[in-house]
Amino acid sequence: MTSGPPAGQPDGYASASPGDGGASPGDGAAGDGAAASDGAAAVPPKHTPRAGRDLPMAIAVGVGVGAVAVALLALWRPGFVGLIAVVMATAVWEMRGTLQRARGIGVVWAPLAVGVVATVVTAWWWGHAAQAIGIAATALAIMFYRLAGGAAGYLADVTASVFLVVYLGGFGSFATLLVHPADGFGRVMVFLIAVVCSDTGGYAVGVLAGRHPMAPRISPKKSWEGMAGSIVAAAAGGAISMPLLLHGLWWQGAVLGVLMALVATAGDLAESQIKRDLGVKDMGSLVPGHGGVMDRLDSLLPCAVTAWILFGAFLPV
C-alpha cells in the first residue's frame, strides 16, 4: 500500500526525502567517497528561500506593476479598466497553455478571450447587466464553437473554459465596478492596501514564526501564525486607509481587512489545490519572482468580489 505525495509536492512529483526511496545523505557516490576519488568537488545544495520566492525580484515586479496601476487610477480610471482587461486576457492565454500541457484540456481560446475582455470592459457602462450577459453569452459561444472539435474531450474543454469565464471575466469585472463610482480611486486603493497588507503580514510572520501548518496537503508553507499575521496586518491597513481615503469609519476598514485576509487565503488555497490537481508548481512564468499571472490573481479576484459587497454595505453609491 502506497501513501499520497508528501506535503509540499504536487501529485506526480518525485520525492527525494530520506526514508522514501529517494536520494539521501550517505547514498550514492556522494556518500561512499566516489566523488572524492574522482577528484570532483562536491556541489553545495542550492539554497531555496523558505517562503519559496525570489524576494528581491518579487518586490521589484510588485512595486513596478503597482505603480502603473496607481498611476492609471489617479490619472484616468478607464485606463485602469483597460489594464484589468489586458491582465485577464493574458491569464486566459496562460491557462490555455497550462491546461493543455498538464491535462490535454483544450481551452476554447477565441470566444473565451473575447468574452472575458468584453465582460470586464462593458461593466464600466452597464454594470451587472454586462456581467450577466457577458458570462452567459460567452458560455454559449464556447459550447457552440467547440462543437466543431468533435466529441472527444468536449465536456472537459467546455467545463474548463466556462470556469475561466466566471473566474476571470466574472470576478475580474467586479474590479471594474469598484473603480466606476466617483470615489472609485479610494475604493480600489483601500481594497489593494488591505490585500497587500494581508500578503505582506502573512509572508513576514510565516517566515519568521511559522510553526503550525494550516493545510499541509494543499499548501505546506502556509501556517496558522502566518494567517494571524495576515489578519492583523490587513485589519490595520483597512482601519487606517478607510477613513483617510473614503471618509469611512475605522472599524469598517478593520472588518474589510479581516475579511480580505480570510478570502485571500481561501483563494490562494483554492488555486494551490488546482495546481496540485494539475501537477504543476506555478501556473506560468510570465511574472518574474511570482510565477504566472494566475499565481498573483488567486487572492485579488475573490477579494474584488468581497470588497465590492462590503463597500456596498458600508458606503452605498
N, C-alpha and C positions, 0 to 999 in steps of 0.2 A: 504494500500500500504506500502510495507516494503522497507527500503533502503538497500544499499550494506553494506558489513562489514566495520567497522571503519578502518581508515588508520592505518597500522602497524600490522594488523592481517589478516592471510590468510582466505579465504572463509572456512566456516565450524568451525572456532574457536569461542567459546562463548565469548561475551563481558561482562565485569564486570564494565563498567564505569557508573557513576551516570547518571540517566535520561533515560537509555535504558532498564530498567527492570532487570539489574544485581544488584549485591550487592553494596551498597554504605555506607559511614559513616552514622550511625544512624539507619540502617536497621538491623533487626535480633537481635540475643542475645547480640551482642557487643553494640548495640545501646540502648537496653532497660534495661540494668543493670542485665540481667540474668547471665552473666558471673561472675559479682561481687558477686551475691547472692550464686552462686555455689562454690565460693572460688577459681575459676580458674583464673590464672593470664593471662592477655591479652598478646597475642603473637605479638611482633612488626612485621610490614611488612618486608619481605625480600628485602634487597636493591639490585636493579638491576643497573649495570653500565649504564650510559646514552648512551654510544655507543653500548651496547649490547654484550660486550665481557668480558671474564676474562682476563684482560690486561696482568698481570704478566705471566700467563700461555701461552697466545698467543705470547708474546715476546720470552719466553724461547723456545717454539717449533719452532718459526720462525728463531731464531738465530741458533738453532741446525740443522735444515734442510738446512739453507743457508750455514752453514759451510761445510756440507757434499758436497753440490753442488759445492761450490767454490773449494774445495779440488780436486774433480774429474776433474773440468775444468782445473785446474792448472797442475795436475799430469798426467791425462790420459783422453783425451777428449772422446774417445769411451765409457769410463766408465760413462760419463755424459749422453750419449745417452742411455745406459743401465738403468740409473736411470729414465730417462724420460719414457722409456718403462714400467718399474715397476709401476710408478705412474699412467700411463694411464690404465694399466691392473687393478690396484686397483680401479680406478674410474669406470671402467666398472662393476666390481663386486659390488661396492657401489650402482650404479644406478640400477642394476638388482634388488636389494632388495627394494630400494625406490619406483621404479615404480610398483613393484608387490604389495607392501603394500598399496600404495596410490590409485592406479587405477586398479589393477589387470592386468597390462600390463606385458606380459612375454617376457623380452628381450632375444633374441636368443644368449645365452651366449657363447657357444663354438666357432662358426665361428667369432663372434664379437670380442672376446678377442684375438684370434689368428690373425685376420686381422688387428686390431689396432696395436698390438705389431709389426707385420711384416712390416706394413707401416712405423712406426716410425724408426725401425732399418734399413730397407733396403734403406731408403732415404739417409743414410750415403754414400752408394756406387753409387746409381743410381738416386738420386735427384728427379726431377719432374716426371720422368717415374715411379719410385717406388710409388710416391704419387697417380698418376692417376690409375695405375694398381692395387695398393693395395685397394683403395677405391672402384673401380668398381668390382673387383673380390670378395671383401668381401660382397658387397651389393648383388651380385648374389648368393653367398653361403648362405647368410641369407634367401633370398627368397626361395631357393630350400630346405634348411634344415628345414624351418618352415612348409613346405607342410605336413609333417607327423603329425603335431599337429591339423589338421582339419581346417575348415573354420571359426569357432568362434574365433573372436579376431585376425584373421590373419593380417588384414590391420594395426591395432594399433600396434601389436607386431613388424611387419616388419618396419613400419614407424619409430617407436621409435629407433629401432636397427640401421637403416641406418642413422638416425640423429646422433647417437652416433659415428658411423664410421667417419662421416665428422668432428664432433666437437672434438673428441678425437684423432682419427688417422690422419685426415687431418690437423687440426690446430696444433696438437702436433708435427707432422713431420716437421713443419716449424722451430721448435726449433732445430731439427737435422740439417737443412740447415743453421741455424745461426752459429752453432758451427763447422761446417765442414771446412771452409776455414782456411788458416794458421793463420789468426788473429781472429779465432773463439772465443778464450778466451775473447778478448777485446769486440767483438760484443755482446756476451751474457752478459758480465758484464755491459756494457752500458745499454743494454735492461733491465736487472734486477734492476740496480740502478734507472733508470727512473721510473719503476713500483713501486718499494719500496718507493721512494720519493713521488710519487703520493698518494699511500695508506697512508703513514705517515702524509703528509701535509694535506690531506683531513680529516683524523681522528682527528688530533690535532685542526685544525681550526673549524671543525664541532662541536667538543665537547665544545670548549671554546667560540665560537662566532656564532654557527649555529642558525639562527632565521627564515630563509625563506625556507620552504621545496621545494625541487626540483621536486619530483614526489611522493606526499603523498599517492597516491593509490597503488604505487608499492613498494617504499622503504621510509617510513616516516622519517627515521633517516638521509637520505641524504639531505643536504642543499646546497643552492647556494653559501653560504660562504665557506662550505667545498670544493665545486667544485673549487672555486677560489684558495683555499689553495693547492689543488691537482695540478692545472696547474702551479702555481708559483714554488712549490717545485720540480715538475718533470722537469720543464724547467731549473731550476738552476742545478739540478743533471745532466741532459743531457749536459748542456753547460760546466760544469766542467769536466765531465768524458770523453766526446768525444775527446777533444784534448789530454788528459792525456793517455788514453788507446788505442786510434786508430789513433792519429795524424790527426784527422779531424778538422773542423772548429767549433768554439764555437757556432755559430748561427745554424749550422746543428744539434748540440746536443740540442739546445733550441727548435728547431722545432720538433725534435723527442720527446722531453719530453712533449711538449704541446699535441701532437697527442697521446702519450701514456696515458696521463691523460684523454683525451676525450674518447679514445677507452676503457680504463679500466673501466671508469664509465658506458659507454654503455653496456659493457659485464656484469658488476655487476647488472645493472638494468634488463638486459635480463634474467639472472639467477633468480633474485628476482621474476620476472614475472612467470617463470616456477614454482618456489616454491609456489607461490600463486595459480597457476592453480592446482598444486598437493595437496595444503592444508597442506604443511609441513613447519616447521621453518628452518630446516637445511637439507641438502642432506644426511647427515650421522653424525657419531660421532667418526670417526676414528682419527681425529686430535684435541687433547685437546686444548681448547681455541679458536678454529677456526670453529668447526663443522665437516663437512665432507671434503674429498679430493676435491670434486667438488666445495665446497664453497671457496676454495683457487685458483682453476683453472679458475674461472669465468672471472678474468681480465687478467691472464697470457696468456691464449690460444689465444684470439683475438689479444692481444698485440704482440705475437710472429709473427703472420702473418703481422701485420703492421710494426713491426721493420724490418722484412726481406725485405719488399718493400722499406722502407726508406734507409736501408743500401745499397740496390741495386742501388738506385738513387745517394746517396752521395758517397759511396765507392765501386764501382763495382769491382767484383773479376776478 
